[in-house]
Amino acid sequence: MTTKVRVDPGACQNKVFIEAKENGSTVTINIESDCPSVIRISEKVKEMSLFDIIRRMDDNIVYKAASEARLHPTCAVPCAILKIAEAELGLAVKKDVKILFQREKEKS
């Protein structure tokens, strides 16, 4: 089985496509992006085990790679990498994650 996602990171408008494929107890991650920082992450995060996925943020290989790549702290890509890995291993529901800004109605 293979799981694929597209990440729309927001203001930067860089395209990010992530693919995850289960290999027994690990998952192989393939990332394509216009963003040089995301490409640097993809070079360090190619395969993950369950243990890698569930580690705390301050000790997680994805967030460490994001920090080393100088990714913007609010970028959604690290979360997406972990989410797709969980989903591919059957540990999470394949459900979209959203951050939606609430806008006030314009006054007439």
C-alpha positions as CSV (number, residue, x, y, z in Angstrom):
1,M,0.0,0.0,0.0
2,T,1.2,3.6,-0.6
3,T,-0.2,6.8,0.9
4,K,0.2,10.1,-0.9
5,V,-0.4,13.7,0.3
6,R,-0.1,17.2,-1.0
7,V,0.9,19.9,1.5
8,D,-0.2,23.5,0.9
9,P,2.2,25.2,3.4
10,G,0.7,28.6,3.0
11,A,2.3,32.0,2.3
12,C,5.5,30.5,0.7
13,Q,3.4,28.7,-1.9
14,N,6.1,26.0,-2.3
15,K,4.7,22.7,-3.7
16,V,5.2,19.7,-1.4
17,F,4.2,16.1,-2.3
18,I,4.9,13.3,0.1
19,E,4.6,9.6,-0.5
20,A,4.9,6.9,2.2
21,K,5.2,3.1,1.6
22,E,5.0,0.5,4.3
23,N,8.0,-1.9,4.5
24,G,7.0,-4.3,7.3
25,S,7.6,-2.3,10.5
26,T,9.1,0.7,8.8
27,V,7.8,3.3,6.3
28,T,9.8,4.7,3.4
29,I,9.3,8.4,2.8
30,N,9.7,10.2,-0.6
31,I,9.3,14.0,-0.7
32,E,9.2,16.2,-3.7
33,S,9.2,20.0,-3.3
34,D,10.2,23.4,-4.7
35,C,11.5,24.3,-1.2
36,P,15.3,23.9,-0.6
37,S,14.7,23.4,3.1
38,V,12.2,20.7,2.6
39,I,14.6,18.9,0.1
40,R,17.2,19.0,2.9
41,I,14.7,17.3,5.2
42,S,13.9,14.7,2.6
43,E,17.6,13.8,2.4
44,K,17.7,12.9,6.1
45,V,14.2,11.3,6.5
46,K,14.0,8.5,4.0
47,E,12.8,5.7,6.3
48,M,11.2,5.7,9.7
49,S,10.2,3.1,12.3
50,L,7.3,3.3,14.7
51,F,9.8,4.3,17.3
52,D,10.9,7.3,15.1
53,I,7.4,8.4,14.6
54,I,6.2,8.5,18.2
55,R,9.2,10.2,19.7
56,R,8.8,13.5,21.5
57,M,9.2,16.6,19.3
58,D,12.5,17.5,21.0
59,D,13.9,14.1,20.1
60,N,12.1,13.3,16.8
61,I,14.1,12.8,13.7
62,V,11.7,14.7,11.5
63,Y,11.7,17.8,13.8
64,K,15.5,17.6,14.2
65,A,15.9,17.5,10.4
66,A,13.5,20.4,10.1
67,S,15.6,22.4,12.6
68,E,18.9,21.6,10.9
69,A,17.4,22.6,7.5
70,R,16.3,25.9,9.1
71,L,12.7,25.3,8.1
72,H,10.3,28.0,9.3
73,P,8.9,27.0,12.7
74,T,5.3,27.2,11.6
75,C,5.8,25.1,8.4
76,A,3.2,22.3,8.3
77,V,5.6,19.9,6.4
78,P,7.1,18.1,9.5
79,C,3.7,17.4,10.9
80,A,2.6,16.1,7.5
81,I,5.6,13.8,7.3
82,L,4.7,12.2,10.6
83,K,1.0,12.1,9.8
84,I,1.5,10.2,6.5
85,A,3.9,7.8,8.2
86,E,1.4,7.0,10.9
87,A,-1.4,6.6,8.4
88,E,0.7,4.3,6.2
89,L,1.5,2.1,9.2
90,G,-2.2,2.0,10.1
91,L,-1.7,4.0,13.3
92,A,-3.9,7.0,12.2
93,V,-7.0,7.6,10.2
94,K,-6.3,9.1,6.7
95,K,-8.1,12.3,7.5
96,D,-7.1,15.8,6.3
97,V,-5.6,18.2,8.8
98,K,-6.5,21.9,8.4
99,I,-5.7,25.2,10.0
100,L,-8.4,27.6,8.9
101,F,-8.3,31.3,9.8
102,Q,-11.6,32.7,10.8
103,R,-12.4,36.0,9.1
104,E,-14.7,38.6,10.4
105,K,-17.6,39.5,8.2
106,E,-17.2,42.8,6.5
107,K,-19.4,45.5,8.0
108,S,-21.9,47.1,5.5
